[in-house]
Structures are given as structure tokens and as C-alpha cells.
Amino acid sequence: MPASLSDTLAPALARIDFMVELARRLHIYGTSSQRLEGAVTQVGRKLGLDVEIWSNPTGMILSFPDGERGTPHTITRVIRLEPGETNLGRLAAADAIAEDVVAGKRDIASGLAAMRALDRPPRAYAKPLAIFSFGLASASVTGLLPNTGWADLATAAVLGVLIGWLTIFSEGRPSWSDAHEALAAFVATLLASAVATVLPLTLQSVIIASLIVLMPGMTLTTAVSELASRQLTSGTTRFAGALTTLLKLTFGAVAASQVVWLLGWKPLANAGSTLPDWMPWLTLLAGSFAFAVLFKASRRDTLLVMASVWLGFLATRFAATLPGAADNALPTGVFFAATVVTAVANGYGRWSNRPGALVRMPGIILLVPGSLGFRSFNFVLERDVMLGLDTAIAVISALIALVAGILVGNLLVSPRRNL
């Protein structure tokens, strides 16, 4: 009997356990609700199971009607989970296991065991490398921002490493974890202001760059994408979580600004020192590697993730040269880049039979408007309400353009199994 047929005829409870584990893995590896539900439904259908699934950022409900005794005899699993974090390496591994089970290369039991074996402890160098990547990402963003100099670059890199250490330290410590965004913003703003009393800095850019990894731009984008896909509960919950993170970051930054004022510090503004023209390309190279580490891509996919970051950046640059792009109220570059990245990601997924998320997520990371949201709340808390509203409108415009580009990209090239 072919293995795929034997899996379809395997005991229902074994197939259900496999489906529950797959759904749980997709959730904790950062898959959005509409993609998770679509993927689980498709795999379940191929394994001979009718699956009804409802997911949200903090849990899932899966229901499996009993095919032999009828609908009244339904098995329901309720799972409480923490909001997922992007882990492209394990997402690709879980997808490959599911693909092998569906194709008959693995039986249900070995597939389930392989899924559970993904929970191996991280390598000894994983945490130091992640902390270093925080600094690389901060330096990269500083190099891409206008009117920044060498002092800005060095300060943001050092502060990024410090924020990375604080983030790793907060893991597994609930009291620290709940407050770590506010504490990180406080530390970054206070130390950047202290440096600026000695060296002229583009202070706001340095603060934003040092906190860039904590900015919930990807979460905001996922939330609006879920709302556009009629995942109303999940989208609303995720959007509220992103706003809460922005509020904590803003509170920490504003509190530090008040301390700076009480201490009488007078930060020196950058008087025109700028980086050379070639520096953004070098920082982009370093930043693309940092994002590959922070997205936890496997070694085999590191170059792919780095190339995807470059794809999104170059598509944005190209769109800026199109006629009328500068005068368009909609961020044309963001829309064009999101469309290109999504279409390429879906094409890659269908060609390689692997998750398109390996290209899509790093490809849009430089397009997400997390820093704009931070600046908007900052302006409002500093009583500059009109400037805060203008910045908030810019955030909304960027989100609309980004999500619209993702939707158009999905129309041009349909995704493989929703991943």
C-alpha cells in the first residue's frame, strides 16, 4: 500500500495529533491567521480530515468532525499560545515535514516526531550573534537615513547592541519582558542624549535606528493584512498589540527626554556631517545579514533572505524614478516594492515547493512603517498634536500601500499553500 494512502487511512487520532502540532508550529513561527488557517485546511484535506480552525494571536481552536460517527461526535482542541515570533528556519523545516507526510515520504508517526524534534536548544553562539545583529541592524538603518554622519552610525550601533542584550536578558523573565520596550527606549534616548552633549548627533534618527528591531512595523502590516482578509478578531487584536508596543516605546523615550531636561543637558545637533555616498550600500549589506539572523533563517537560506532585503530596497529605489512618483499621495515606492516582492515570493514558493515567506517577510522589512508610528506618538505626547496627526496619516498611507501591494502581488502570482 502506498505510504500516502496508508497515512490517509491512519487512525484518526494520529492524524489529528499531527494536524494540531502543525497548526501550533505555524502559529509560534509567526504565520498570520489567514495563511495559517488556509495551510492547515489544505493539509488536512489531503490527509482525509475535515478541519475547522479559528486562530488569533494568542491561541487557536481546531475542530475535527468524526467521519465515522457523524458531525455530533466532534473532537475539539483549544490551544493557548503566546504571540508568535518570526522563525524562518523552523517554519521552512515544519513545512518540509508536512510536505513529506502529504507526499507519502514519511508516515504520520515519524512526521509528528520530526515536528516535535524541532524544539532543540539553540546553538551556543546563537544569542551573542543575535545581540551583534541588533547592532548591525541599527547601523544599517542609520546608514540609510538622510543627513546622518559617522558619529550617528557608531552611536546607533553601540546602542543597538545594548538593546539586543537587554532583549535577550528579558526573555524568560516576565516582569522584565513586559516592560522591556519602555526600558529599552528610556536607555536608548538617555544614552544617545548623553553622547550628543559631547558629539553632534542627528538625535532622533539615532534613537529610531537603535530601537528599530523593537518597532512593531511588521506586526502592524500583518494586522492590516488580516483585517483586509476578513480576519477581524485576529487583525484587531494584533493591531492593538502593536499600538501597545508603540506606546511603551514612546513612554520610555519621552520619560528619558524629561530626565535630560531636568539634568540640563543640551544635546548638540549634527551640523551637516554626512556619510559618503557609498556608505548606504555597505550598511545595507550588513543590515541584510542582520535581518537574516534576526529572522532566524537557516544557513542554507541566509543568502536568499539577504537577497530578498535587497530586492525590496531596490524596487523602492526604482519606483522613486517613475514619472509622477514624487507627487503621488500614495507611497508609490512602497506599493510597487510590495507588489514585486510578493509576486517573486509566491513564484519562488511555487517553483521550489517551499514557503514564500522566506522571500516575502525579509523583502518588506524595510518598507514597514514602525518608526513612523513611533514618531507620531512622540509628537503627540510632546503636545505637537498636528505634526503627530500628519505623521499618523503617513503611517496609514504606508500601511495601505504596503497591504495593497501584497494583495496585488497575490493576484499576479497565487501563493503556494498560503505560506
LINHU-V564488 format. One line per field, one symbol per residue. burial: + if it has 9 or more other ideal C-beta (glycine too) atoms within 8 Angstrom, else -. A space follows every 10 residues. Layout:
BEGIN
burial = ???
END
This chain:
BEGIN
burial = --+++++--+ -+-+++++++ ++++++++++ ++++++++++ +++++-+-+- +-+-+++-++ ++++++---- ---++-+-+- +--+-+++++ ++++++++++ ++-+-+++-- ++-++--+-- --------++ ++++++++++ +++++--++- +++-++++++ ++++++++-+ -----++-++ ++++++++++ +++++++--+ +++-++++++ ++++++++++ +++++++++- +--++++++- +++-++++++ +++++++-++ ----+-++++ ----+---++ -+++++++++ ++++++++-- ++-+++++++ +++-++++++ -+--+----- ++++++++++ ++++++++++ ---+++++++ ++++++++++ ++++++++++ +------++- ++-++-++++ ++++++++++ -++-+++++
END
